[in-house]
Structures are given as structure tokens and as C-alpha cells.
Amino acid sequence: MLIEIQDLCYTYGEGTVYEVMALDHVNLKIGEGEFIGVIGHTGSGKSTLIQHLNGLIKPTSGRILFEGKDIWEEGYDRRSLRTHVGLVFQYPENQLFETDVLTDVMFGPKNEGLTKEECEQRAKMALRQVGISEDLYKVSPFELSGGQKRRVAVAGVLAMDPEVLILDEPTAGLDPGGRNELLNQIKYLRDKRGITVILVSHSMEDMAVYANRLIVVHEGKIAYDDTPRNVFTHHRELEKMGLSAPQITYVMHDLKARGLEVDTRALTVNEAARSILMALSLRKSMKTAEAQEKQD
């Protein structure tokens, strides 16, 4: 198992009047090559959870294991851990600071002690992987579009060759085109490199399309941990948590309530379209058969 969380608790302001338990006895196992979505209402504890995975926050109690080793054991190299478990914060373009794109992406490998040639090789590979063309390498990152800035920020983490890529709301503020472009690149990376991706997002549509496992955090606990298809069957329970299901889920349930025998577990537009066409075809066949019976 790549990452294992054992009985994790975290309390903000412990011992003060502002004490709040953000995580309450959380247990999770995260394997290689998974694409995991994490959802939860604001204040649910999801961002606190992911910041534990590479040692940015120390647990109040419980353990975080990476490849079987406790990351808070005395002598553990957490700086090295962060090259294996990369975290891209919300609005990562705010972390861009170098004079040009290539130099910015080289920053991480440089801090690992690699040679200039190795840093440049890593940076160029990462930029190619996120779809940034060579003509932008010497451009100031501040001259890029919002979507390009996000991809450069992701490349900066990829250049450290992580085994786990954690992204906290990476598409916030992007238009639909930029959002789809970035998420498609992330999916491509996961498929090609086999890295584990953990994506925090408020978009249920994105979770339905990209994640193969969905974790729902509610009041510091894990409410659901299953496939998106299974989790979204609990859409009424999710609503009570301040969440929702993809719009397709509601459309399909409405059609079912109106008598059309559609698959309410459909998650994408294509799945819904196939189900609706099949249901309409079945209804037509039944009406034809009924009409034939009356004639006979």
C-alpha cells in the first residue's frame, strides 16, 4: 500500500477556547495508480486531510504511513517525502515567481541537488507532459493564460517525479474549456505514468468523469468511500451534507419518476443519452406491441 492513514485525528487550537476537531479517527488506504476524488462541504476537513499526506500538518494523534513507514517517526526525511507526494494548492499560479516558465519548473529539481542539465531535462519533460509548448519556455509565467499558469504549476510538481499528485481545487476560477483541458492532461498523466492522483473538487461532474474512487468527508469523518457511481446513488444523503450529485443524476431520476425506464446510475452525458434512447426504443416497441394486440 502506497499511503495508509491509521486512526488519524487532528484538532485546531487544541487546549484553547477555539478548539475544533477537524479530523475524527480517519482510516484510509491509498494504492498505486488510483485516481481518487475527495469531496466535502466547506469546513468538512478535506483540505486538512490532504495536507497530512505529505507532512505539512502533524496529526494530533494517529499515524500516516508512506510505503509502510511512519512519516512522523524520529529521523524521517519529510523533505524527501514531498518529492514523492506532490501537493498543488488552490490557485497554484500564485506560487509562480521565476523570470520564465522553464526556470520556474526547474526550481523543485534544483532544490533536490540535481545538476543544471538534469533539472532542465526534468523540467522540459514535465512541461511536455502538461501540454506546454517549447515556444513558451522563455516566456514570463505571468504572461500566460489562467489555464496555462495552472499547467505550469502542475509541471513544477511533476518535475520532482512524484509517485502521488495531490491537487486541491486545481480548476477553481477557470472557464469550462480551461478546466477540461487541465483535467484531461492530469488524466493523461495518470494513465501514462501510473501515478496516483488525489483530486479535491466541488464539481460533481468532474468527479463522475475522472475519478475511479470517491471519498466523501463530512464533519471530519469519512462518510463514503466507493466508486462515484455507488456514492452518487446516495444523492439525497449527500444533499443533507451540503453536497449534491451530478446534474445528470437528477435528470435521470426525474425521467424515471415520469415513467421512463432509464438507468438512474448513469453519470455522464453519453451514458444518459444511451439509456434514454434505449428507454424510448423500449417504450415504442411496447406501444407497437399493444397496438398490434388490439388489431388482432
N, C-alpha and C positions, 0 to 999 in steps of 0.2 A: 504494500500500500504506500502511495506516494506521500500523502498527508493524512494524519489521523488526529482528531480532536477528541480528547477524553475529559468528560465532566467539566467542561470549561465554564467558569463564572467570571464575570467582570463587573465591578462596581465603580461608578464615577463618584468622586467626592467621598470616598469611604471614611467613615468616622466623623463626618460633618453633618450639618442640618440639611445639606443639599444632596445627601447620599441617594443614588439611584442605581438599581441593579439593571445593567444594560444587557447582560447575557446570563442566563439562568440554567446551569447544568446542560450545556450543549455537547452532544456527541455526534461526530460525523467522520466518515471515511471518504477520501477523495483519491481516485485511481488515475492511472496514466491515460492520457488521451481523451479524457471526458470533456464535454462541453456543458458546463453547469451554469444554469441561470439562478440568480438569487433575487428574490423579490420580498418586499415588506413595506408597510406603511412608514412614513417619516417617523423616526424615533423607535422603530421596531428593534434595532440592534444590528441590522445587516452590515452597515459600514464599519461598526465596531468589530464585527466578526471577521471581516476580510482583512482588517488591519492587524489582527492577531496572526495571520497565516505567514507573514514574513518577519514577525518580531517587532513591528512598530509599536505594539502595545503589549505589556506584560500582563498575563492573567492574574486576577485576584486569587483564583485557585483553579486547579485542573492542569492539563498538560497539552502541549502542541508538539506532535512528532513529525519530523520530516525524514523520510526514508528510515524510519524506525528509531531516530534519535531525538531526544527531548531538546528543543531549541533553547530552553532556558536553564539547561544544566550548566554548571560552572565550567568555564573554558570553551563553551560552544561558540563558534565563529558566526555570529549573526550577520556580519557584514558580507561574508561569503554566501550566506543563505539568501540574501537579497539579489544575488546574481542568478540564483536558481529559481527564486519565486519573485517575479517582477510585478510591481503594482503600478498601474496607471490611474492617477486620480481624476476626479471630475474636472473638466476644463484643464486638461494637461498642457494646453498651449501656453498657459501662464508660467509653466516651468521652462519654456524655451528662452535661451538667453545669449547664445553664441552669435557670432557675426554672420555665419552662413549655415545652411542646413547640414552639410557634411560634418562640419566641425562640431555642431551640436550633438549629432548622433554618435560621434566618436568619444564624447565625454565619459560615458559609462565604461567602455573598454579601457580607456586611458587610466581610469582610477583602479582598474584591476591590475595595472602594471604591465600591460601588453605594449609591444613596440608600436611605433607610429604606423608601420606598414600593416601590422596585424589589426590595429584599430581601424585603419582605413578600409581594410578588406571586410571586417565585420560590419562596419557602418554601411558600406555600399551594398552588401548582401541584404542587410535589414531594410534598407530603403527600397531595393528592388522588390522585396517580399511584400511591402505595403503599397506598392504601385507608384512610387515617386520616381519620375524620370530623371536622367542624368543632367538635363538642362536646368534643373532646379537645385543641384547640389551646391552651387556657389551663390545662390540667392539668399538674402536675409530671410529667416523664418517668419519675420513679422510682415513680409510682403505676400505671404501665401494666403489662400482662402481658408475658411474655418475648417473645412474637411481635410485639406492638405496639412494644416497645422496639427490636427489630431493624429494623422497618419505618421507624421514626423516624430511626434511624441511617443507613439507606439513603437516606432523604429528604434528610438533611443533605448527602450527597454529590451527589445528583441536583440539589439546588438550585443547585449550581455549574455546571449544564448540561454535564456531561462528554460526550465522544464515546465514551469507554471506561469501563465499570464493572467493576472487579475485586472479587470477593468471596471472601474466604478463610474457608472453613467457616462460612458465614452461618447454617446451621441447627443448629449444634452445641448440644446441650442442649435443643432444642425438642421438644415432643411431635409425633407424626405430623401432627396437624391444623395446628399452627402451622407446621411445616416445609412442608407442601403449600401453605398459604396464602401464605407468603413467596415460595416459588419460582414459584408461579403469577403473583404480582404482578410478579416480575422478568421472567418470560417475556412478560407483557403489555406491560411497558415496552419490551422489546427489539422486539416486534412492532409496537408503535405508534410509537415514536420512532426506531427503526432504529439504536439504539446498539449497540456491540459489548459483549458480556458475556463475561467470563472468570471461570468458577466453579471454585474449588478445593473438592473434597468427597471424603469417604471413602465416600459412598453410591453404589454402582454402579447401584442402581435409579434414583436421581435423574439420574445421567449418561445412562442409557438413555432416559429420558423427555424431558429438557430439552435436552441438548447435541446440536448437529449436527456437532461435530468434537471428538475426544477426544485429548488429549496425555498420554502416559504418561511420567513422569520416573523414571528408575532410575539410582542411583549417579551423579547429576549429568549424565546424558545423556538424550536423547530416545529412548526405546525404541520407541514407536509414535506416529504422528500420522496419524489416519484417522477415518472415521466410527465412532461407537460400535458399530454392527453389525459392522463389519470387525474392530475391535480386540478385541471380546469373543469372536470365533472363536478367539482365541489364549488361551483361559482357562487352559489348562494352563501356558503360559509366564508368564501373569500370576501364577499361584499361586507359581511359583518366585521371583517378585519380592516376595512377601508380600502380593499383592493377590488379587482374585477377580473373578468376573463376577456379573451379577445372578442372583438365585436362580432366575429363570425359565430361564436358560441351562442350569443343572444339571438342572432338572426335565425339560426337553425332551431333553437328551442321555440321561437315564435312560430316558425313554419310548422313545426311538429304539433304545436297547440292548435293550429288551424287545420289540422288533419292531413298534412302532407308527410308521408313516411320517410323522413330524411334522417341521416346519421347525425345526431346531436354532438358526437365526439369529433366531428370534423374541425380542424384547426386552421387550415389555410384556405384561401380563395379557391384554389384548384380542387382541393378535396371537397369543399362545399358545392362547387359547380357540378362535379361528377355525381355527388349524392342527390342533388336537386334534379338533375337530368334523369337519373335512374328512377327517382320517385315519380316524376312526371310521366315517364315512359310506362311505369307500372300502373299508374292511375289511368292512363289512356287505354292500356291493354284491358284493364278491369272493366272500364266503361264499354269498350268494344264487345267484350265477352257478355256483359249484361244486355247490351242491345241485341246481340245475336240470339241470346236465350229468349228474349221477348218475341223476336221474329219467328223462332221455332215454335 
